Amino acid sequence: YIFTPVLNEQGEVEAIVGTTRDITDIRIAERAMSESEKRFRTFAEGNDILIAVEDEKGEATYFNKAWVQATGRSTDELVALGWVNLVHPDDKQQVLDGLQTALKKNVHYSCEFRMQDPLGQYHWWMLQGAPRFHEDGAFAGYISSGVDITQTGCQGTGQPGRGRIDARVGAAAQRKTRPGAGDIISITNQ
């Protein structure tokens, strides 16, 4: 409620006018947003998959606990320092180039690389990023997920150090609209 006094010519309050606004829809939307955020956090923090959120500039704004366990860095350190400097030197430039290409085109990306764990050992990881868009179609950033594929034998050709970048960019490169699901930057170390 908003109350406003109505003054007479002598400056005395003669009446009070009240205004109300129905905020039911606002409260319902706030609860829905809060519930959506809780579901995301529960999912993100409740599994062993690396999950991160990046903004439209490609800067990370969120890392889940699995990232902390995989890298030995706190979430604050990951946000401040990132994770790329933990990538094996033979893989780092290809990963950076591929991520930059995907960011410029606002398309999905997928990459395989070696990343150092808290004990200094390298594990093979597969990381995939899905672009996010605002309701107006503007690029909002990425949500990425990663899994340790060291034990699967699926990494590259199993021959670390023979890096190869395989960039498959679909029609999004030629059009000015939102990229489709088939538009992917793929970075594979073989």
Disulfide bonds with the S-S distance in Angstrom:
none
